[in-house]
Amino acid sequence: MSIPHTTGTVTAPAGPRRLRALLAGAAAAGLLLTGCSGSGSGSGVAQDKSAAQEGAPAPSAAPSRGEDDRGGDQLSTFALDVDTASYGYARSALADGRLPEPSTVRAEEFVNSFRQDYRRPKGDGFSVSLDGARAGEAGWALMRVGLATRPEPGAGDGERKPAALTFVVDVSGSMADEGRLDLVQEGLRTMAGRLRDEDSVALVAFSDEAETVLPMTRVGGHRGEVRDAVDRLEALSSTNLAAGVRAGYTAALDGLRDGATNRVVLMSDALANTGETDADDILQEVAHARKDNGITLFGVGVGSEYGDDLMERLTNRGDGHTVYVSSTEEAERVFSEDLPRNVDLVARDAKAQVAFDPRTVSEHRLIGYENRRVADEDFRDDRVDGGEVGPGHTVTALYAVRLKEGKSGRLATATVRWLDPETKEAREASRSLGTGALHASVREASARFQVTAVAAHFAAALRESGFGPATPKLSSLADHADALAERTEDPQVRELAEALHQAVALRGGE
């Protein structure tokens, strides 16, 4: 089945300001307090008619927005997000014998932590997949929106652009604990071996002050120098996160490379206790780094005590995303898979909008994405910030949908819109789903759909807040995950089952 695309043109920015001009303009950076805006002006892109049959509400500039995505509003709009840190941190907490704080549990990050089976587009941009299953009582169903980018380039090919990466490493006293700085150093050594000769690396360390340990250096011929700089890192005193971020962006600007992917990688437990400690203040001086120079932020969280909220806000404002590591295996996975996948970008300011057909749907609830919601009328306003996505990624959004009794036909149309990183051209892809395509139950759907459902229910149970269909008991979810781990032979699904069993034990055998 073909994927409909529509294309259009947006006006490219007049041109990047250079280097120190960015920091000189810090006084104007108060724009950050209302969120970074994407580049380009908002010229519209016509909707693909093949994706909008008569009677189905088309994604458009709608006058209303349901703040909690429930009930009367037929549209649901959100910025794409590929964060997984919340799930990683929850697993770490459970392994340590404690339940995670409900405020740190974000359902979309649980859902997006697992491999999916979505078909991939042949070129840049996204494919769109839709499927669903009836969820039993009161007419509820679960609908999965799956977005996928092309596979990431292989290690030996030259498809991606060179990268200029500035690693900002927390070396405060709290990082001396096992599973913090040691994991960061292990990951950096792994990364140094995987980067290409044409890539560049800078290294900034911070505790109560920040220091540039290694200025921007080409990897080719200098891998030993990079590893030596990593080996010299040692934990010192307090955590001046603001100084680290500021020095990191300064180093990134000093080493800015035209035609390369320029990125800051912040590696910390995010327990800021010296200097500015608020995310808005920390990023106030670099508000235009992404807009004017395309520098994005990737966060790697570590530590059993972890500033989850601060790290997430930092990466959201820096147009990046966050992962969390608590073991050598996870560090290996992040630095050999996740970070290389984010060296390149295939989409900027990506947003999704799902239009539900009022003839068949009485209520819908987007599970998670609470802090990524976008006003419906801003879907095609390309000045409004979206998400940045690289090759090899999938993005999953799960909806609880209450169907109208006895009604059949179109259920929903999902559309994703993004800007080409090079041309700033706006593109869209859409797909629709009918009630007749719903599986009779969740357990009759594909294994990957079931994993998604179990992960979402797990998050709901930890948050102690459901989303429509009754949340199964943790013990039932654990049994379901056991069966899925055996069926898929996927180590990550086995980890999900183990985390569920740990939660059952902590909840007294629930």
N, C-alpha and C positions, 0 to 999 in steps of 0.2 A: 504494500500500500504506500503510495507516494506521500511525501510530507509537503504540504502546501507552504510556499514561501511568498512573501511580498517584500518588495524593496522600495526604498525611498532615499532621499538625500537630506542630510542635515548640514548646517553650516559649521565648518571646522573652526576651532579657536584661532584667533588672530595670530598666535605664535607664543611659544613659552618664554617666560621671563627667566633669566639665567641666574644660577648660583646665589650669590649673596643678596641679590635683589629680593629674593624670597624672604629671607630673614629680616631684611630692612623694612619689609612691608608688614611686619608682625603686628603692628598696631591695628591694621585693618583686619586682622585674623579673627575678629569677633564673629565673623560669619560662621565659624565652626560651631558656635553655641547652638545654632539652628540646624547643623548638619552640613557636610560638604555637598556641593551640588555638582552634577556631572557636566561635562563639557558639551558644547554644541547648542544650537538653538532648536526650538521645538517644532520643526516642520513635521507635518503628519505623514503617516504611511497608510495607504489605503488597505482596508482589510481584505484578505483573500476570500472571495465569494464562495469558494468551494468549502470553506470551513464554517459558513454561517447559513444554514438552511432557514427557510421561512419559519418564524415563530420562536427561534432561539435568540436570546438577547446577545448582541454582538459586543465584544469588548470595545468600549468607547469612553468618551468624556462624560461620565455619569455625574448627576448632581448630588448624589448621596453616598455616604460611606457608613457601613456598619462597623463601629469601633471594635466590637468583639467578634465580628464576622458571623453573626447569628441572625437568622430570621429574614426580615423583609428585603434587605438589599440583595439584588440578584447577582451582584458582582463581588469578587474577592480579589484583591490586588496586593502583591507583596514583592519586595526585593529578594532576589535569589541569595541564598546563604549556604555555604558549604562547611560551616563550622562543625566540629565534632568534639570540642573540648569538654562540654558538659557531660557527655556520655563517658569519656575517658576518666574524668574526675570522679564521677559516680562509681565506676568500677573500682577505682583506687580506694575510695572511702569504704566501700563494701568489703574489699579484701582486707582492709585494716580493722574490720569489725565494727563499723559505724555506718549508720544511714546518712546519706548526703542531705544537706539542708534543702528543703523543698525549693527555696528561691534559686538554687544553683541548677535545678533540673529544667532543661529546655527540650521539649519534645522533638523539635525538628532536628536537633543535634544527635538525639538517639536514633532517629529514623535515618539520618544521612550518614551514619557510621558503618553501613553495611553495603557490600557489593550488590549491584543490581544487574538485571539482565536486559536492560533497555537496548534497543538497536541504536547504532551510532550513525551520525551523519557522515557523508563522504568528505565534506569540506568543513570550513569553520562555521561556527554557529551551533545550533541545537537541533536535535530530533525531539519530538514530543510523543509520549506514550500515555495512554489512559486505560485503566482497567478498574474493576471494582467487584465487590461481593456483598450480598445481603448479610446483615449482621443480626438477624433475628428479630427481637421484639420491637413493637411499635413502628414498624416500617423503616427502621434505620438500615443504612448501607454504608460501607467504607469505599471511598473512591481514591485511587492513587494517581497522582499526576507525576510522570517521570520525564525529566529533561536530561539529555546526555550530550556531551561534546565529543568531538572526534578523539580517537585514541591518541595518547601522547606519543611523541616521536621516540623511536628507539635510541638506545644509548649511542649507537654508532652512526646515526644519520645526522644530517645538518639542517633539518627542517626548522628548528627553532632559532630565534635570534640569540645573540650573545647575551649574557646576564651580567649585571653589575650589582652584587649583593653586599649589603652592609649588615654584618651580624653585630647586634647589640646585646652583650652578655652581662647579666646580673652576677656580680661577684661579691654581694653583700654577705654578712655573716650567716644569715639564714640559709644561704646556698651551700654551706659546708656540709649540711646533713646529707646522708646517703640518699641517692635518687634525685639529686638536684644538679649541682655543677658537674658531677662525674658523668651524668647522663648527657648533659649539654656538650661536654668535651668529646664524649664518645660519638655523639651525633655529628659534631663538626668535623671530626676526623673522617667519618664515613663520607660526609658531603665533599670534603676536599678531594677525596679519591674519585668522586663521580663527576665533578665539574669538568668542563672542557677547557682546552688550552686557551681558547679565545674569551672565556669568562673572566670576570674580575671579582676580587673579594677585598672587603675592608673589615676590620675587627675593632669594635669599641667595647671597653669594659667599664662598668660603673659600680660603685658602692656609695660612699658619701660624696664622692666626686666622680667625674667621668674622664676617661683617658682613651685616646686613639692608640691602640696597641699595634695596629697594622693599617697604614693608609691604603687606599684603593690600589690593588696590585693584580696584574694579570696572572692567571693561574699557571699558564704555560711556562715551564722553567723555574717556577717558584713554589711548587707544592710543598717542598720541605720547609720553606720559610713560613708558609701558612700553618703547617702542622706545629712548627716550633712556637709560633705565636699562641696557638691554642693550648699547647702544653704549659705555657707560662702562666696561664690564668690560675688564680688562687683566691679563695674567699677571704674577704677583709672585714668591713664593719657594717654600717647602716645602709639603707636602701634609698638612694635619691633617684627614683625612677625618672623624674623630670629631667635631671641632668643627663641621664643616659639617653633618653629619647632625643633630647635636643642635640647632644653630641653626635648621635647616630645619623640624624637627618643632615647635620652639617657635613659629616664625612660623606654621606651619600651625594650631597650636592657638589662637594669638592671633586668627587669622582664620577660625576654624571656623564654618561656616555650616550651620544646620539645614536639612534638605531639599535639600542640595547634595551632589555627589560631591566629597569632600575627598581630595586626593592630593598626595604629595610626589614630585617628579621629580628624581632625582639624575643629574647629567651630569658624567662624570669619566673619567679613565683609570684610576682606582682604584689608583693606586700610592701608597698611604698610607706616609709615612715619618716622620711627627711625631705625637706623642700616642699614643692608643690605636690600634693597627693591626689588631686582631683583630675579626672581624665580630661575634662574640658580645658582646665588650666594648662595641663601638660602639653596638650596639642595646640594650644592657642597660637604659639609662635610658628607653627609649621602648617597652618591651616591651608595654605596654597600649594604645598608640596605635591599633592596629588593632582590638583587642578592645573597648575602651571608646568609641572615637570613630569607628571605621570608616575611619581614614586608612590608605591603602595606598601602596605605593612602586613607582615605575616607574623603571627604570634605563636610561640611555643611555650606552653605552661608546664611547670614542674612543681613538685612538692606536695606533701600531704596537707599542709596549710597553704592555700593558694588563693590569690586575689582574683577569683573568677570574674566578678562583675567588672572590675577595673580593666582586666585584660580584654574582655569582650568589647567594652566601650572603646578602648583604644583602637582595636583592629577594625571595628565598624566605622569609626571616624577616619581611619586611614585606608579605607576601601580594601581591606584584606580579610583574612579569617584566622581562626585560632584552632590549634590542636593541643592535646595534653598528653604528656608521656610520663609513665611511672615505672618503666622497666627497660632493660637493655633491648629486649625484643621490640618494644614499641618505639624506642629511639631509632633503632635500625629501620623500622618501617616508615617512620616519619621522614627521616633524612635520605632514605634510598627511594621512597615512593612519593610521599605527600609533597615534600618541598620541591623536588624536581618537577613534579606535576604543576607546581605553581610558579616555576621560573618564567614560563610563557603565559600569555593571555590570549584567549580566542574571543572574549566578549567583555565589554565594559558596560556598566550601568544596566545590567540585565534585570528585567522585571517580568513577572508573570501575572496574568489576569485570567480568572476563571469565571465564565458567564453561565449561570445556572438557568435552566428553562423553568419559568414559573408554572408551566402547565403540568410538570411532573415532580417538581421539588417544592416542598413547603418550608424547608429549613436546611441550612448548611453551616458547618463549623470547621474552620481551618484549624488543624491540630498543631499548635506551636506557632512560630514566627511572630510572636506578640510584638517584639521590638523591631520587626522588619516590615510592618504593614505600611502600605502606601495608599494615599487617597486615590480612589478610583479615577477621578478626573485627571490625575497626574500620570497615568499609565503611559501616555504618548507625549508627555512633556519631558524631553530629553535633557532638560536642565535639572531634573529631579534625580537625586542619587539612587542608583541601583546597586547590584552586586557585580563583582569582578570574578570571572570564572576562567579556568585554564583548561588545557586539553586533558582528556582522560577522566574528567569529572562526571558525576551524576548528581542531580538534585531531585529530591523527592518531597512532594507535599501530599499529605494524607488529609482527606476530608471526611467528616461524618455528615451524612446526607439523609434527611428524612424525606421519604418518598410519599407522594399523594396516593392514597389508596385507590387501586383500580386504574391508575393512569400509566400510560406507556408512551414511549417516543424518545425524543432527544433529552438526555440528562444534563449535559454540560459541554461547553467548548472551552478548551484551555489554549491560551495564546502566550507565547514568550516573545519579548521584544528586547533587543540589545543593540549596542553600537559596535561596529567593527573597530578594533583597537587602532588600526592604521588609518583608515579613511574617514572614521567617525560617521560612516553611513549607517542609517538605522535599518534593521531587518527584523522580520517577524516569522514565526512558524506557529501553526495551529493544528489542533486535532479535536475531534468530538467523540463523545461516548453516548450510547443509547441505553435505555433501561434493559433492553433485550440482551445486552452483552454482559450483564452482571452475573457473576457466579451465584449459585444458590446459597452458598455459605462461604465463610472465610476459609474453612478447611478444604474446600473444593477448588480454591484458587491456587495459583502457582506457589511454589515454595518461597520464592523471593517476596511475593505479596504477603504471605503469612509471616515471614520474618519482620516485615515492615509493621504489620498489625501488632505483633507481639511487642516490638520495641516501643511503639506508641502507647500501648496499654501499660507497659512497664513504667514509662515516664509518668503516666497519669496516676499510677498507684503510688509512686514515690512522691509526687506532688500532692497526693490526696485530693485530686480533682479530676472528675471524669469529663468526657466530651460527647456524650450522647448515648451510644450503646453502653450497657452496663459493663464496668471494668471487671474482667475475670479476676478471681483470686490469684494471688501471686503463685501459690502452689500449682494452680492449673496452667498459668503462663510458663512456669518452670518445666512442667511436663511437656508442654507443647514445644518449648525451645529444645528440650532433649531430643524429641522426635525429629525436629527440623535439622539439628546438628548432625544426627545420624544420616538423614536423607541427603543433605547437601554436602556433607564431608568438608564443611567450611570451618576452619579454626575460629573465625570471628563469631560464628553462630554458637560454637561450643563455649566461647567466652561469655556470650550472652546468657546461655543456660547456667553457667557457673555463677554469674552475678545474680541471677534470679534466685538460685538456691541459697546464696548468701543472704539475700534480702528476706527470704522466707524464714531462715533461722533467726535473723535479727528481729523479725516481727513475731517471734514466738510460734513459728510453725504455721502461719497463716496460709 
